[in-house]
Amino acid sequence: MPLPTYDAVIIGGGHNGLVSAAYLARAGLRTLVLERRHIVGGAAVTEEVFPGFRYSVASYVVSLLRPEIIRDLDLSRHGFELLPLDGTFTPLEGDHLWRTNDHGRTLRELRRWSAADAEAYEEYGRLMVDMARFIKPVLSLVPPDPGRIDVREWLPLLGLLRDFRDLPQRHQGTFVQLMTMSAVDFLSRWFETDPLIATMAASGIIGTFQGIRSPGTAYVLLHHYMGEIDGAFRAWGIPRGGTGGVSEAIASAARSFGAEIRCAAPVTRILAQGGRATGVVLDSGEEIESRVVLSSADAKVTFLDLLPPGTIDPAMEAAVRRYKFRGSSGKVNLALDALPDFPSLPGPGEHLRGAISISPSVEWMERAYDDAKYGRFSRRPYVDVVIPTLVDPSLAPPGKHVMSCFVQYAPYHLEDGEWDDATREAFGDTVVETLATFAPNLPSLILHRQVLSPKDIEEHFGLTEGNIFQGELSLEQLFWARPVPGWSRYRTPVRNLWLCGSSVHPGGGIMGAPGRIAALEVLRSVRRGRRRGRRGAVA
């Protein structure tokens, strides 16, 4: 039999697939990335949707990208630059809440609302940093298989258990609360200001079909708190050139190590013989052989759409079908003639340079979720807004701006049918009307509008049900249960087929961790195979 053409073929050129490619190519494997779209990046992509206006079409901010990836791949040499966002501005009717990266200014702002909250904010921040530092090592761990006792798999957790034992008793209790409580219930133990609780709780529902009062959302809040820039936890930034700048930098690094990247090359089938992956088939009919296949597509696409029927056993197939996606988010990208004005804090000030959170109250957030529970997009949604042109003017013509609006809730499954053009436009109108409640001049500034429903996100980026994390970040779908128990260690029941996308631990966000860990596991397997002297036996 002729030798395979490639050592590794990677399905999907999103940021995780590109990270895998870079690590594998750096180790000397002949590596090929196959991306279905005309550009790399997956959901982390920048596109000129309207002349002169460049949008981060889907993903729009960066915080979780692992520092070790930035360092290992020397991404700054390949053009990666992160521009910090300055705080969060929550407009209200007749007032506002503005937390900045200047700690002293934030405390003065909180004292305006509640002296008790200002005092608690410092203690809360220190505690959450401690929690983030404690849990951060998990982001680099390969989950053990709870169905078998292999000491080598469980050893990495022993250090975490020791660290937990050494935590102060109060920290131990806080960790248990984060794992079990709702975001609102957890935050209400600390704060009394309603807009503050609502805005902070919003981090607990990003990309999930849950409300801020749903148990388990406190962990998602912690998940986002683990983001860091230059060692500062809970720091967020905009990549120069949009989120596509991240993907382009990783792709450049991968190419510098010798990886080959082909765009407009959709994979339609994974070749499998005798329970072993041997390559892929492209939409054109071209067959490409490879020793190893890595899929950065989600678990459903990989196992149910790309593998030939009957390749995995019925129990595994049933488990994959139970894996929850439940897309709940939409995106509205606006091209603006000028900056919006918020009467609660008028003028083009610093408050527009960070995130603008439409989360005025806990009731507002919960009512938004109530709509979604019954199959409707929220009539008054939670909207997370950034105006990236204030930190990166290259994204729009001089004097013009782009506005990115991440929206919840927009359920994939609607009570009254499917997402169509009319429903999409009605959703877009609702988002603009909601924003106009707080910035009345916004509608008159809109030059162009792009509206993405979860159905559009699925079709554009290949994300099942438009779920931005390739599966919900709910507690029952984390760590060794992601994507299904028994197969959380990046390998799959099909030998030589690996998962390297957000469907596996530690989940979604522009993080790169799944791609990095999967590649390192493949390399370990390759080395073991070589030591055993079985050429090509890398599963």
ZIDAKA-V729090 format. One record per residue. RES is the residue in one small letter. PHI is phi in radians with two decimals (* if undefined). OMEGA is omega in radians with two decimals (none if undefined). Layout:
RES&PHI&OMEGA + RES&PHI&OMEGA
//
This chain:
m&*&3.12 + p&-1.17&3.13 + l&-1.15&3.09 + p&-1.01&-3.12 + t&-1.17&-3.11 + y&-2.19&2.99 + d&-1.34&-3.10 + a&-2.52&3.00 + v&-2.01&-3.11 + i&-2.01&3.13 + i&-1.53&3.08 + g&1.78&-3.13 + g&-1.79&2.95 + g&-1.23&-3.02 + h&-1.11&3.11 + n&-1.19&3.10 + g&-1.07&3.13 + l&-1.20&3.08 + v&-1.08&3.09 + s&-0.99&-3.12 + a&-1.05&-3.11 + a&-1.10&-3.12 + y&-1.18&-3.13 + l&-1.19&3.13 + a&-1.15&3.11 + r&-1.06&3.13 + a&-1.45&3.07 + g&1.74&3.10 + l&-1.40&3.05 + r&-1.29&-2.88 + t&-2.16&3.11 + l&-2.23&3.03 + v&-1.85&3.13 + l&-2.05&-3.09 + e&-1.97&-3.06 + r&-1.23&-3.10 + r&-1.54&-3.08 + h&-1.43&3.12 + i&-2.39&3.09 + v&-1.42&3.03 + g&2.21&-3.07 + g&1.04&3.13 + a&-1.43&3.07 + a&-1.72&-2.98 + v&-2.48&3.06 + t&-1.99&-3.12 + e&-2.35&3.06 + e&-1.51&-3.06 + v&-1.27&3.06 + f&-2.18&-3.04 + p&-0.91&3.09 + g&1.54&-3.09 + f&-1.95&-3.10 + r&-1.93&-3.08 + y&-1.84&2.75 + s&-1.38&-2.85 + v&-1.05&-3.10 + a&-1.98&3.07 + s&-1.05&-2.98 + y&-2.43&3.08 + v&-2.35&-3.11 + v&-2.29&3.01 + s&-2.62&-2.99 + l&-1.49&-3.11 + l&-0.97&-2.98 + r&-1.16&-3.14 + p&-1.00&-3.13 + e&-1.15&3.09 + i&-1.25&3.10 + i&-1.00&-3.11 + r&-1.29&-3.06 + d&-1.07&-3.07 + l&-1.65&3.12 + d&0.89&-3.00 + l&-1.12&3.12 + s&-1.07&3.10 + r&-1.17&-3.12 + h&-1.77&3.01 + g&1.74&-3.13 + f&-1.30&3.08 + e&-2.52&-3.11 + l&-1.91&-3.12 + l&-1.81&-3.02 + p&-1.11&2.96 + l&-1.54&-3.05 + d&-1.77&2.94 + g&1.42&-3.10 + t&-2.34&3.13 + f&-1.92&3.10 + t&-1.94&3.11 + p&-1.34&3.10 + l&-2.22&3.07 + e&-1.40&3.12 + g&1.56&3.14 + d&-2.77&3.13 + h&-2.77&3.00 + l&-2.28&-3.06 + w&-2.33&3.06 + r&-1.79&-3.08 + t&-1.95&3.07 + n&-1.33&3.04 + d&-1.51&-3.01 + h&-1.06&-3.13 + g&-1.09&3.12 + r&-1.13&3.13 + t&-1.11&3.13 + l&-1.10&3.09 + r&-1.12&3.11 + e&-1.15&-3.14 + l&-1.19&3.09 + r&-1.10&3.09 + r&-1.09&3.13 + w&-1.67&-3.05 + s&-2.84&3.08 + a&-1.09&3.14 + a&-1.13&3.14 + d&-1.18&3.12 + a&-1.08&3.12 + e&-1.20&-3.13 + a&-1.20&-3.05 + y&-1.07&3.12 + e&-1.11&-3.11 + e&-1.14&3.11 + y&-1.05&-3.12 + g&-1.06&3.12 + r&-1.11&-3.12 + l&-1.13&-3.13 + m&-1.18&3.04 + v&-1.11&3.09 + d&-1.06&3.13 + m&-1.14&3.13 + a&-1.13&3.12 + r&-1.15&-3.14 + f&-1.16&-3.02 + i&-1.54&-3.07 + k&-0.92&3.14 + p&-1.00&-3.14 + v&-1.08&-3.12 + l&-1.12&-3.12 + s&-1.92&-3.10 + l&-1.51&2.91 + v&-1.56&-3.09 + p&-1.08&3.04 + p&-1.28&3.05 + d&-1.59&-3.09 + p&-1.18&-3.12 + g&-1.47&3.11 + r&-2.56&-3.14 + i&-1.83&3.05 + d&-2.11&-3.03 + v&-0.96&-3.11 + r&-1.09&-3.14 + e&-1.27&-3.04 + w&-1.58&-3.11 + l&-0.96&-3.12 + p&-1.04&-3.14 + l&-1.35&-3.12 + l&-1.11&3.10 + g&-1.09&3.12 + l&-1.15&3.11 + l&-1.13&3.09 + r&-1.10&3.12 + d&-1.10&3.12 + f&-1.13&3.12 + r&-1.05&-3.08 + d&-1.48&3.10 + l&-1.15&2.98 + p&-1.01&-3.07 + q&-0.99&-3.14 + r&-1.14&3.11 + h&-1.16&3.10 + q&-1.06&3.12 + g&-1.10&3.12 + t&-1.12&3.14 + f&-1.10&3.10 + v&-1.08&3.12 + q&-1.08&3.14 + l&-1.10&-3.12 + m&-1.37&-2.97 + t&-2.17&-2.98 + m&-1.62&2.97 + s&-1.39&3.13 + a&-1.04&-3.12 + v&-1.16&-3.13 + d&-1.09&3.13 + f&-1.14&-3.09 + l&-1.19&-3.13 + s&-1.20&3.03 + r&-1.27&-3.07 + w&-1.95&-2.93 + f&-2.21&3.12 + e&-2.13&-3.10 + t&-1.35&-3.02 + d&-1.04&3.14 + p&-1.09&3.10 + l&-1.17&3.12 + i&-1.09&-3.11 + a&-1.08&-3.09 + t&-1.21&3.12 + m&-1.20&-3.14 + a&-1.17&-3.12 + a&-1.00&3.12 + s&-1.12&-3.12 + g&-1.46&-3.09 + i&-2.11&-3.10 + i&-0.97&3.07 + g&1.25&3.12 + t&-2.12&3.07 + f&-1.62&3.11 + q&-2.40&3.08 + g&-1.70&-3.09 + i&-1.20&3.04 + r&-1.74&-3.12 + s&-1.40&3.09 + p&-0.98&3.13 + g&1.73&-3.10 + t&-1.27&3.06 + a&-1.12&3.10 + y&-1.15&-3.14 + v&-1.07&3.04 + l&-1.02&3.11 + l&-1.14&3.13 + h&-0.96&3.14 + h&-1.32&3.11 + y&-1.21&-3.10 + m&-1.30&3.08 + g&-1.11&-3.12 + e&-2.59&3.01 + i&-2.26&-3.12 + d&0.92&3.08 + g&1.49&3.14 + a&-1.62&-3.14 + f&-1.23&3.12 + r&1.07&3.09 + a&-1.80&-3.10 + w&-2.15&-3.14 + g&-2.59&3.07 + i&-1.95&3.10 + p&-1.19&3.05 + r&-1.06&-3.08 + g&1.52&-3.11 + g&1.43&-3.09 + t&-1.15&3.02 + g&-1.07&3.09 + g&-1.10&3.07 + v&-1.14&-3.09 + s&-1.11&3.14 + e&-1.13&3.12 + a&-1.15&3.13 + i&-1.15&3.11 + a&-1.08&3.11 + s&-1.08&3.09 + a&-1.09&3.14 + a&-1.05&3.13 + r&-1.12&-3.12 + s&-1.12&3.09 + f&-1.56&3.09 + g&1.87&3.12 + a&-1.20&3.06 + e&-1.83&-3.12 + i&-2.19&3.11 + r&-2.05&3.07 + c&-1.70&-3.07 + a&0.92&-3.11 + a&-2.31&-3.10 + p&-1.21&3.07 + v&-1.52&3.13 + t&-1.86&-3.11 + r&-2.75&2.99 + i&-1.64&3.10 + l&-1.31&-3.13 + a&-2.47&3.11 + q&-2.37&3.10 + g&1.01&3.13 + g&1.27&-3.07 + r&-2.40&3.09 + a&-1.32&-3.10 + t&-2.15&-3.12 + g&2.77&-3.11 + v&-2.46&3.04 + v&-2.07&3.12 + l&-1.56&3.11 + d&-1.01&3.13 + s&-1.29&-3.06 + g&1.71&3.14 + e&-1.14&3.08 + e&-1.85&3.14 + i&-2.18&-3.14 + e&-1.58&-3.13 + s&-2.74&3.06 + r&-1.17&-3.07 + v&-2.32&3.03 + v&-2.09&3.03 + l&-2.01&3.13 + s&-1.99&3.01 + s&-1.66&2.99 + a&-1.26&-3.10 + d&-1.27&-3.03 + a&-1.07&-3.12 + k&-1.14&-3.13 + v&-1.05&-3.08 + t&-1.13&-3.00 + f&-1.46&-3.02 + l&-1.77&-3.10 + d&-1.81&-3.02 + l&-1.66&3.11 + l&-1.43&3.06 + p&-1.03&3.13 + p&-0.94&3.12 + g&1.52&-3.13 + t&-1.19&3.08 + i&-1.77&-3.06 + d&-1.28&-3.06 + p&-1.01&-3.13 + a&-1.14&3.11 + m&-1.15&3.12 + e&-1.06&3.12 + a&-1.10&3.13 + a&-1.13&3.11 + v&-1.14&3.14 + r&-1.17&3.11 + r&-1.41&-3.13 + y&-1.07&-2.98 + k&-1.57&3.00 + f&-1.86&3.06 + r&0.83&3.10 + g&-0.93&-3.04 + s&-2.38&-2.99 + s&-2.14&3.00 + g&-2.25&-3.12 + k&-2.44&3.05 + v&-2.19&3.12 + n&-1.95&-3.05 + l&-2.03&2.93 + a&-1.81&-3.00 + l&-2.04&3.09 + d&-1.38&-3.14 + a&-2.83&-3.12 + l&-1.37&3.05 + p&-1.22&3.13 + d&-2.09&3.13 + f&-1.85&-3.09 + p&-0.96&3.13 + s&-1.22&3.00 + l&-2.67&-2.93 + p&-1.22&3.06 + g&1.70&-3.11 + p&-1.54&-3.02 + g&-1.52&-3.12 + e&-1.07&-3.07 + h&-1.08&3.14 + l&-1.52&-3.07 + r&-1.50&3.09 + g&-1.89&3.06 + a&-1.46&3.05 + i&-1.96&-3.00 + s&-1.86&3.06 + i&-1.53&-3.08 + s&-2.59&-2.96 + p&-1.22&-3.10 + s&-2.80&3.06 + v&-1.09&3.13 + e&-1.09&3.11 + w&-0.99&-3.09 + m&-1.14&-3.11 + e&-1.25&3.08 + r&-1.19&3.05 + a&-1.06&3.11 + y&-1.23&3.12 + d&-0.99&3.10 + d&-1.01&-3.06 + a&-1.13&-3.13 + k&-1.01&-3.10 + y&-1.85&2.98 + g&1.38&3.10 + r&-2.19&2.99 + f&-1.26&-3.01 + s&-1.11&3.10 + r&-1.25&3.01 + r&-2.28&-2.97 + p&-1.40&2.87 + y&-1.38&-3.13 + v&-2.26&3.06 + d&-1.85&-2.97 + v&-1.98&2.91 + v&-2.33&3.08 + i&-2.04&-2.97 + p&-1.13&-3.13 + t&-1.17&3.09 + l&-1.30&3.05 + v&-1.97&3.11 + d&-2.43&-3.06 + p&-1.11&-3.09 + s&-1.17&-3.06 + l&-1.44&-3.12 + a&-2.61&3.06 + p&-1.06&-3.13 + p&-0.95&3.12 + g&1.45&3.14 + k&-1.80&-3.09 + h&-2.51&2.94 + v&-2.00&3.13 + m&-2.19&3.14 + s&-1.78&-3.09 + c&-2.18&3.02 + f&-1.53&-2.91 + v&-2.23&2.93 + q&-2.33&0.33 + y&-2.14&3.05 + a&-2.39&-3.06 + p&-1.14&3.11 + y&-1.09&-3.14 + h&-1.66&-3.12 + l&-1.69&3.14 + e&-1.10&-3.02 + d&-1.86&3.06 + g&2.03&-3.04 + e&-1.76&2.98 + w&-1.24&3.04 + d&-2.23&-3.08 + d&-1.04&-3.09 + a&-1.16&3.13 + t&-1.14&3.12 + r&-1.04&-3.11 + e&-1.20&3.08 + a&-1.12&3.07 + f&-1.09&3.10 + g&-1.04&3.10 + d&-1.06&-3.14 + t&-1.08&3.14 + v&-1.11&-3.14 + v&-1.13&3.12 + e&-1.11&3.11 + t&-1.12&3.11 + l&-1.11&-3.12 + a&-1.18&3.05 + t&-1.03&-3.08 + f&-1.89&3.10 + a&-2.33&-2.98 + p&-1.04&-3.10 + n&-1.46&-3.03 + l&-1.03&-3.08 + p&-0.98&-3.11 + s&-1.30&-3.09 + l&-1.65&-2.99 + i&-1.33&3.07 + l&-1.62&-3.14 + h&-2.52&-3.14 + r&-2.50&3.02 + q&-2.05&-3.12 + v&-2.06&3.10 + l&-2.07&2.99 + s&-1.43&3.06 + p&-1.05&3.08 + k&-1.14&3.09 + d&-1.14&3.13 + i&-1.09&3.08 + e&-1.08&-3.06 + e&-1.26&-3.10 + h&-1.26&-2.94 + f&-2.02&3.09 + g&1.25&3.14 + l&-1.66&-3.08 + t&-0.93&-3.13 + e&1.01&3.12 + g&1.22&-3.13 + n&-1.34&-3.01 + i&-1.27&3.13 + f&-1.89&-3.09 + q&0.94&-3.12 + g&2.21&-3.06 + e&-1.04&3.04 + l&-1.56&3.07 + s&-1.64&-2.96 + l&-1.01&-3.11 + e&-1.35&3.13 + q&-2.16&3.13 + l&-2.09&3.02 + f&0.94&-3.05 + w&-1.34&3.08 + a&-1.82&-3.11 + r&-1.99&0.07 + p&-1.51&3.09 + v&-2.50&3.13 + p&-1.00&-3.14 + g&1.64&-3.13 + w&-2.36&-3.13 + s&-1.85&-3.03 + r&-1.74&3.02 + y&1.34&3.03 + r&-1.36&-3.09 + t&-2.28&3.09 + p&-1.10&3.10 + v&-1.61&-3.11 + r&-1.02&3.12 + n&1.26&3.03 + l&-1.94&-3.08 + w&-2.23&3.01 + l&-1.78&-3.12 + c&-2.38&-3.13 + g&-1.81&-3.04 + s&-1.26&3.06 + s&-1.22&3.12 + v&-1.95&-3.14 + h&-0.98&0.07 + p&-1.70&3.04 + g&1.82&-2.92 + g&-1.68&-2.97 + g&1.68&3.09 + i&-1.34&-2.99 + m&-2.02&-3.13 + g&1.40&-3.07 + a&-1.07&3.12 + p&-1.01&3.14 + g&-1.14&-3.13 + r&-1.17&-3.07 + i&-1.12&3.13 + a&-1.05&-3.14 + a&-1.09&3.13 + l&-1.13&3.09 + e&-1.18&3.08 + v&-1.07&-3.12 + l&-1.12&3.08 + r&-1.08&-3.13 + s&-1.16&3.10 + v&-1.07&-3.12 + r&-1.13&3.10 + r&-1.10&3.13 + g&-1.10&3.12 + r&-1.17&3.13 + r&-1.12&3.13 + r&-1.37&3.08 + g&1.32&3.13 + r&-1.81&-3.07 + r&-1.00&3.10 + g&1.48&-3.13 + a&-1.49&-2.99 + v&-1.99&-3.09 + a&-1.45&none
//
